[in-house]
Amino acid sequence: MRILIYAYGFIGKNNYEFMKQFFDEVYVYDDMLNMSGLSKHFIKNLDSEIKFDIILVSVADKKLYKNIKNKLSAHFESNIIKFAPIILTKPSDLFLNFIADKFDKKLIENYNLDNIIKHIEQLKDQYREFRINFDRSALQKREDFDLKCPNLDIFQKIYKTGKILPKCKTISYPGFNVMFSSGCDERSFYFKDKIDFEKLQNRDKKLVIVFGNCGLRADYLDEIGGGNIVQYLQKYLPNYTVLNLGINGSTLFEQINIYNALFYTIKPEFVLTVFGGAEYIEAFVQDQILLKRHSIIYAAMNNETTAKELYKSDLPIHSDFVYTIKKRFNPENSAICKALYERLIQFYNIVNSNNGKFIALLQPFAIKKINLDEDEKTILLKDSLDEIIAREADEFIDEFNKTTKNLSYYFDLNKCLCDEINRCFYGTSLHYTPYASEKIAKFISKKIEEIK
């Protein structure tokens, strides 16, 4: 059976990963995607000689689907063009392997979205029971090794249990890593904004670079529309060049490495970081020796998984099981505040010595908003580990504000949104609506104008 995935955004990627588990001939078409360097299953045009049995239009909006179907009907029979808003969100390899011989492929061959989703939910129930037992075994193995080698940090443990050196999934540069993103320019190191580094060296406008995590990068806004913080900041600072350096899951420690590697020689006039959310969550998941002994907070899943794959280690890491059985560390707020405080001072000193102005901005948390609408209340009821941790951040924020009271370049963005009656958070405690993004951008632009 030949399947075509039409549109390769968030939905299309998930549909592709799901379908290729069961069928050998799964193809992708997206007229916005650069096909160079991709596999033969990514086709460049619709008039190829391949005959498809089914076309899955992977978009969320039914009106958009109907428009696409009308266009595709010029090339294909309309009865094979199906609406596929989402079949399975971010399927793990373990889940796909589990259902490989259990999924009824006839449900796809005789496409019925409701029946497919119902069948998947039934398989998920079986998988949850399997996964809990699997993860308990993994946790026991990890705890046994931790007792055996209590003074090794996680990367040393992975190295010690490694077998071979495989090809690394992340792209490693001297002193920093980047994550591949098919929708972004490789010469820009896959940042959200396209960056001409040579042009920046000879710029005619002052440069503002803004580091941050998923709340700043705001890939989710690509699906729903609306501007992110940096886009609005550019609107309010027309005489500046403003760049979005948001990286999903990035922390202050990692941002410092990126600045030193890519932007130190460019000497931006302003260096901003919108931080705090990723750091607070990662502190509950990452290696505690590196947190408490060395004040290093890092993106645990990305870095530990990469190290584990690099050395072909079979040591369970916390991201293997922590999100399922919610077994986590519970660091004291003082340890997190100390680590962030020291990294802020380090970041400031580096930027200041390079003739730049540094502004540190604690990102807003939904838990600090007083007037929550119904959707925002739903966010705070979510059972995901990230949300469980994020809604415990109230005392951390208060303690961190006391810790940083002597830092003139530090500001708490929670104060921008805490009294808002309009919806400010979208989907998670650390994702912002376009309305909130614009309000945050206004505040930041005023601070830049004050200290320029």
N, C-alpha and C positions, 0 to 999 in steps of 0.2 A: 504493500500500500504506500502510495506517494502522498505526502502531506506538505502543504505550503503554509508557513506562518507569515501572514501579511502584517507588517509593522513590528519593529524590534525595539520597542520601548520596554518599560518595566514589565508590562503584561506579556509582550511577545517573548522576552527572554525566559520568563517562567514557563510559558507554554512550550517553547522550544525544548527546554531541559526536560520537561515532562514527556513530551511526545517521542523524543529520540531514545528514551528508555525502552520503548516498545516497538518502534519501527526504525528500520535502517535508513529509509529514504525520507528524511524530514528536511525541507528546504526553507530558506528565509528570504523574504524580499522587503526592503525598506528604501524608498527613494531618497531618504535623508541620510542614509548610512554610507560611509566610505568603505567600499568593498575590498580595497587593496589590502593584501596580507591576510584576508580571511579565507576560510576553507571553501571548497567547491560547493558546499551546501548553501552558501550565501550567493544567490543569483543576482545578476546585474540588471536584468530586464525581464519583463513579463512575457515577452514574445519568444521565450526560449522554447526549445523543442520538447521539453519535459512535459508529460501529461500528468496532471494531478488528479487524485481521487477525491481530495477534499481540501478546501482552502479555509483556514481559520483566521478570520479578521480579528486581530488582537488589540482591540480598543475598548474603552470603558463606556463610551457614549453610544447609544443605539442610533441616534440621528446621524452621527458620523459614520457608523457602520453602514447605514443605508446608502449614504453618499458614495462610500467606497465600493459597496456591492454594485451600484449602478455603473461605476467606472469599470470594475472588473468584469461585468457581464459582457463587455465588448470583446473580451478575450476568452472567457470561460462560461460554461453552462451555469446558470444562476443557482441550480439546485445543489451544487457542490460548495457554494460560498456560505460559510456559517459564521454566526456571531459567537466570539470566544472572549468575553470580557476578562475572565480569569478562571483558570481551571485549578491551579494549585500554586500557592504563594511560596516562593523560595524553597523548593523541595530539597531536602538534604540528600546526600549520596546514600546515607544509611537507610533513609525512608524509601528511596527509589529501589534500592537493592531488596528491601523487605517486601515490597509489593510487586516485584518483577514477575513472579510466577503466580500472583494472586489476582492481578487486575484483569478484568474482562474486556479484552480489546474489541469485542463486538460492539460495545457501547460507543466506541469512536467510529468504527466502520459504519454503524447505523446512528449517526451523530444525534445525540439528545443531551443537551447541556445539563438539564436538571437531573437526569438519571446518572450522568457521569459524576456530578458533584455528590449526589446521594451515595453512590458506590464508594467514592473516595472517603467520605465521612465514616462509612462503615469500616473501611480499612484502617483509618486513623485510630479508631477505637481499639482495634487489635494491636496496632503499632504502639500506642501509648503504654499498654501493659508490657509489651516486649521491651520498649525503650527504658522504662523504669528499672526493670531487672538488669538490663544491659548496663545502665548508668550506675546502678548500685555496685555492680561488679567492678566497673571502672574506678569508681570512687575508692573502693577498698584497695585496689591495686595502687592507686596514687597515694593514699594515706600510708600504706605499708612502706613505699619508697621514701616518703617524706620522713618517716621515723628512722629509716636506715641512713639517710643523708640530710640531717636537719639544717646544716649550715650551707648547703648549696642553694643558689637561687634557681629559678625555673629554667633559664637558658643553660646553665651548667648541668642541670639534671637532664635536659633534653639531649645535650651533647654527650653526656655519659651513657645514655641509653641508646644512642644512635648506632646505626649499622653501616649505611652508605651515604654518599652525597648525591642526592638527586637534583634535577633541575628545579630551581626555585620559582614559585608562582609570582611573588612580588618582584618588581624590577628594582634591583639594589644598586645604588650609587655610593660612592665613598662618603660615609657618614650619614646617609639618609636613604629612605626608601620611598618609592611612589607606587601607587596602585593603578593598574591599567583600567582605562575607561574608554570604551569604543566611541562614545559620543564626543570626546574631547581631543584636542590637538596634542599629538605626542611631543612636538617641539616645545609645547607649553607645559610639559610634564603632567598632562592630564588635569590641569586646573580648570575651573569652571570658565574662566575668561581666557581668551586667546592672548598670548603674551609674546610680543616681539622684543626680546632681550636686547638686541643691538640698538633698536630704536629708543629703548628706555635709557640707554647709556648717553644718548644725545637728545634728550627730551627737551621740549620747550614749555612744558607745564610741570608744576610740582606733582610729585608722585605720592599717592596714599595707597599702601598695601594693607589688606585686612585679612588676618588669619582667623580661623575658627573651625568649628566642626560641622556636622550635618545641618544645624540650624542656620548657619551662615551660607553654606553651599546650596542648600535648599533645592535639591534635585526633585523633591516632591512637588514643587511649584511648576515644574515642567508639565505635569499631568493636569493640574487644576487651573493654571494660568495665574498671572499676578507677579509683581516684582519682589525680589529678595532685598535684604538690607543694603547690599552693596549697590544694586541698581538704583535704589532710591537715594543713596548717598551720592552717587554720581550726579543725580538730578539736582541735588542741593549744593553740590560743589562743581559747577560747570567749568571753573577755571583750573581744576585739578584732573589728573588721571587717577581713577580709583580701580583697584584690582581685587577681585574675589579670590582669595587663597584658601577657601574652605576645603577641608579634607574630611570626609566622613570618619568620625571617631578620633580625630587628631587631638593631641594634648599639648600643653605649653612646652613640655620638654621636646617634643617632636617638632613643634613650630620653630623653636630656637635653632634646631639643626637645619631646617629648611631655609631659614633666614640666612644663616651663616654660609650655607652651600650656594644658594642661588641669588640672594639679594644684597649681600654685604657689599659687594663691589659696585652694585648699582646705586647704593646710598639713597634709599627713599627718604623724602623729607618727613613723612609720617609713617609710623608702623603701629598698627592697631591689632589687638587680639580680642576676640569675643569668645570667652572661655568659661570653664567651670562645670558645665553639664557632663561632658565626656569624662573629665577628670574625676568628678565625684562618683560617677557610675563605675569607671574602670578601677578605682581604688578598692572597690568591694570584690573585684574579680581577679585582679592581677596578683603577681608575686609580692608578698608582704615584706620580704627582706629588702627588695629594691625600693619599696615605698618608704619604710621606716629608717633603714640604714643609709640610703643614698638620696632620698627625696626625688625619686624617679617615678612618675606616673605616666604610663604608656598605654597604647591601644592593645590590650591583652590578646584578643582573639587574632588580630592580624599578625602581631609580632611572634607570639608563641606558636601559632599554627605554622607560620613560615619556618621558624626554627625547627619545629618538629618534623616537617616534611623535608627540610634540608638534610637532616641527619638520619632520616627514616627511623625515628625513635618511636617505640610503641608505648612510651609513658603517657598515661592519660593526663591531659591538661584541663584546667577548670572549665574552659569554654566548651569542652566536649560534653560536659554533663550539667554544668551549673544552671543553664537556662531551663533544663527539664525538671530537675529535682530541687532547684533553688537552694542548693548548698553553697554558701558564700562566706567570704571573710567579713568581719565587722570591725574595720579599723576605727579608732577614735577620731573624732572630728579634728582634734588638735594635730594629729599626724598628717591629715590631708591639708589642713590650713598651713602647716609648717612647710610642707613640700611645695605648695603653690606659691606661698610668700617668697620662698627662696628663689624659685624659678622666675617669678615676676621681677625681682631685683636683678637677677642675672640678665634677663631679657632687656630690661631698661638700661643697664650698664653697657651692654653690647651696642644697642641702638644709639645711645647718647654719645658713646665714644666714636661713633661713625657719623656724627653731626646730624642725627635724626631726632625727631620728637616721638616719644612712645606714649601710647594711651592703652590702658588695660581696662576692659569692660566685662564685668561679670554678667553672663547671659541670664535672661529672665527664666524662671521656673514657674510652671503653672501653679504650684503649691503656694506661691506668694501673691497670687491674684485674689483679691477680696471678693469681687463680684463675678462669679463663674456662671456662664450660660450652661444650658443642658448638655451641649456637646463637650464642653470643657469639664463638666462634672463627670461625664462618662470616661474621659481620659484618666482621671484620678482613681477610677474604679478598675482599671485594667489590671490583669493578673500577670502580665509579663514582668520578668525580673527587672528590666530597665525602669519600668514605671513604679514598681514596688520601691526600688532604691530612690528614684527621683522624688517621690512624694515624702521621703524622709529627710529631705534636704533643708528643711526650715531652720533647724538649729545650726547646721553647718553654715548657711548663708549669714546668719547673725554673728556667729563666731568669726567668720572670715572678715566681715566688715570691721569688727573690732581689731583683728590682727593687722589689717591694712590701713588703719586710720592715719598712720604717718606717711602714707604714700600719696603724694599730690596728683599723681597720674592715674590713679585708680578710681573707677566709678561703678556703682551697682545699677545695672539696667533694670532690675526689678522695680525700681522706683518709677520708671517710665510707664509701667503697665499695671501696677498693683491696684490702682483705683479705677481702672477702665471698666466701663459697662459693656463695651463692644467685644466681640469675640476676638481673641488675640492668639490662641493656640490651636494648632491644626494637627489632629491625629496623635501627637505625643506631647509630653510635657516640655519638650525642647524644640518643637517646630512652630514657626510663627506664621500667622496669616499675613497677607499683603498689607492689611491695615496696620498691624503691629509692627511689621518691618519698616513701614514708612515712618511711624512714630519714633522708632528707635533711631532711624537714620537722621531724622530732624535733630534729635538730641546730640548725636555724635557730630553732626556738621557744625552745630553751635560750639561744641568744645574745641573743634579744630580751629574755627575762626577766632576763638578766644586766646589760643596759645600760639597761633602762627607767628 
